[in-house]
Amino acid sequence: MMYYKIRDKTNTEYYVVGTPGKFSYNKTGRIFKLGQLRLFLTNIMKYDNRRRDIGKWEIVELEMHIKDIKEIYNVIKPEKMMQLIKDF
């Protein structure tokens, strides 16, 4: 499955997060499906003050594969699992 991020060309450690009307940059970024990416970019074009930012971006394509499937109790620490069971 393909996913996308919008990366800053000048500082390639930073990715776009937020909405077309109010976005910022951080090191993790927002992950888009293709339709979401197209909609985001289309909506950016509606904001005169944001339109200029598109030239500073590049699209990073990410391909994801399922590596393994685990049960939830294999991911949570045993101590935390015991605490959750006691509190339930």
Backbone hydrogen bonds in HBPLUS format (Angstrom, degrees):
<---DONOR---> <-ACCEPTOR-->    atom                        ^
c    i                          cat <-CA-CA->   ^        H-A-AA   ^      H-
h    n   atom  resd res      DA  || num        DHA   H-A  angle D-A-AA Bond
n    s   type  num  typ     dist DA aas  dist angle  dist       angle   num
A0064-MET N   A0001-MET O   2.90 MM  63  5.39 171.7  1.90 159.4 161.9     1
A0003-TYR N   A0062-LEU O   2.76 MM  59  4.96 159.1  1.80 150.5 155.9     2
A0062-LEU N   A0003-TYR O   2.68 MM  59  4.96 178.0  1.68 150.2 149.9     3
A0004-TYR N   A0032-PHE O   2.83 MM  28  5.02 150.1  1.92 144.6 151.4     4
A0032-PHE N   A0004-TYR O   2.81 MM  28  5.02 163.3  1.84 151.0 155.6     5
A0005-LYS N   A0060-VAL O   2.95 MM  55  5.13 147.0  2.06 141.3 150.8     6
A0060-VAL N   A0005-LYS O   2.81 MM  55  5.13 171.9  1.82 155.0 157.8     7
A0016-VAL N   A0006-ILE O   2.88 MM  10  5.53 156.8  1.93 155.1 161.9     8
A0007-ARG N   A0058-GLU O   2.79 MM  51  5.29 171.4  1.80 169.1 167.8     9
A0058-GLU N   A0007-ARG O   2.87 MM  51  5.29 143.6  2.00 146.8 157.2    10
A0008-ASP N   A0014-TYR O   3.02 MM   6  5.83 170.5  2.03 159.7 159.9    11
A0009-LYS N   A0056-LYS O   2.77 MM  47  5.56 176.9  1.77 160.2 159.2    12
A0014-TYR N   A0011-ASN O   3.04 MM   3  5.98 173.4  2.05 133.6 135.6    13
A0015-TYR N   A0026-ASN O   2.76 MM  11  5.54 169.4  1.77 160.3 160.5    14
A0026-ASN N   A0015-TYR O   2.99 MM  11  5.54 150.1  2.08 148.8 157.2    15
A0030-ARG N   A0016-VAL O   2.98 MM  14  6.19 146.4  2.09 159.4 151.2    16
A0017-VAL N   A0024-SER O   2.88 MM   7  5.47 155.2  1.94 147.2 148.1    17
A0024-SER N   A0017-VAL O   2.94 MM   7  5.47 155.8  2.00 147.0 154.5    18
A0019-THR N   A0022-LYS O   3.08 MM   3  5.19 157.8  2.13 128.9 124.7    19
A0022-LYS N   A0019-THR O   3.16 MM   3  5.19 127.6  2.44  98.5 112.1    20
A0037-LEU N   A0033-LYS O   2.91 MM   4  6.14 155.5  1.97 158.6 166.3    21
A0038-ARG N   A0034-LEU O   2.99 MM   4  6.26 164.5  2.01 154.4 157.9    22
A0039-LEU N   A0035-GLY O   3.00 MM   4  6.18 159.8  2.04 145.7 151.4    23
A0040-PHE N   A0036-GLN O   2.88 MM   4  6.03 158.7  1.93 146.8 152.8    24
A0041-LEU N   A0037-LEU O   2.96 MM   4  6.20 169.0  1.97 156.8 158.8    25
A0042-THR N   A0038-ARG O   2.90 MM   4  6.04 155.2  1.96 146.5 154.1    26
A0043-ASN N   A0039-LEU O   2.89 MM   4  6.06 158.6  1.93 149.4 155.0    27
A0044-ILE N   A0040-PHE O   2.93 MM   4  6.20 142.9  2.07 144.9 155.7    28
A0045-MET N   A0041-LEU O   3.30 MM   4  6.56 145.2  2.43 139.7 147.0    29
A0045-MET N   A0042-THR O   3.18 MM   3  5.33 126.4  2.48  96.7 109.6    30
A0046-LYS N   A0043-ASN O   3.06 MM   3  5.29 151.1  2.15 104.2 112.9    31
A0047-TYR N   A0044-ILE O   3.07 MM   3  5.61 158.9  2.12 116.0 122.1    32
A0050-ARG N   A0047-TYR O   3.07 MM   3  5.24 142.9  2.21 104.0 114.9    33
A0051-ARG N   A0047-TYR O   2.94 MM   4  5.99 141.4  2.09 158.0 168.4    34
A0053-ASP N   A0050-ARG O   2.94 MM   3  5.56 153.2  2.01 118.7 126.7    35
A0054-ILE N   A0051-ARG O   3.28 MM   3  5.88 156.0  2.34 115.0 120.5    36
A0056-LYS N   A0053-ASP O   2.92 MM   3  5.37 155.0  1.98 115.5 123.7    37
A0057-TRP N   A0054-ILE O   3.16 MM   3  5.39 166.0  2.19 113.3 115.9    38
A0074-ASN N   A0071-GLU O   2.98 MM   3  5.40 152.9  2.05 110.6 119.3    39
A0075-VAL N   A0072-ILE O   2.98 MM   3  5.36 158.9  2.02 113.6 120.5    40
A0076-ILE N   A0072-ILE O   3.21 MM   4  6.51 158.5  2.26 161.8 167.4    41
A0080-LYS N   A0077-LYS O   3.08 MM   3  5.30 116.7  2.50 104.1 118.9    42
A0081-MET N   A0077-LYS O   2.95 MM   4  6.22 156.7  2.00 156.6 164.2    43
A0082-MET N   A0078-PRO O   2.96 MM   4  6.19 158.6  2.00 150.8 155.5    44
A0083-GLN N   A0079-GLU O   3.05 MM   4  6.30 155.1  2.11 143.3 150.2    45
A0084-LEU N   A0080-LYS O   2.90 MM   4  6.14 158.4  1.95 149.9 155.8    46
A0085-ILE N   A0081-MET O   2.98 MM   4  6.21 154.1  2.05 147.5 154.4    47
A0086-LYS N   A0082-MET O   2.94 MM   4  6.18 159.4  1.98 149.1 154.6    48
A0087-ASP N   A0083-GLN O   2.95 MM   4  6.13 158.8  1.99 150.9 156.4    49
A0088-PHE N   A0084-LEU O   3.11 MM   4  6.15 126.5  2.41 135.0 147.7    50
A0088-PHE N   A0085-ILE O   3.24 MM   3  5.16 138.4  2.43  94.2 105.7    51
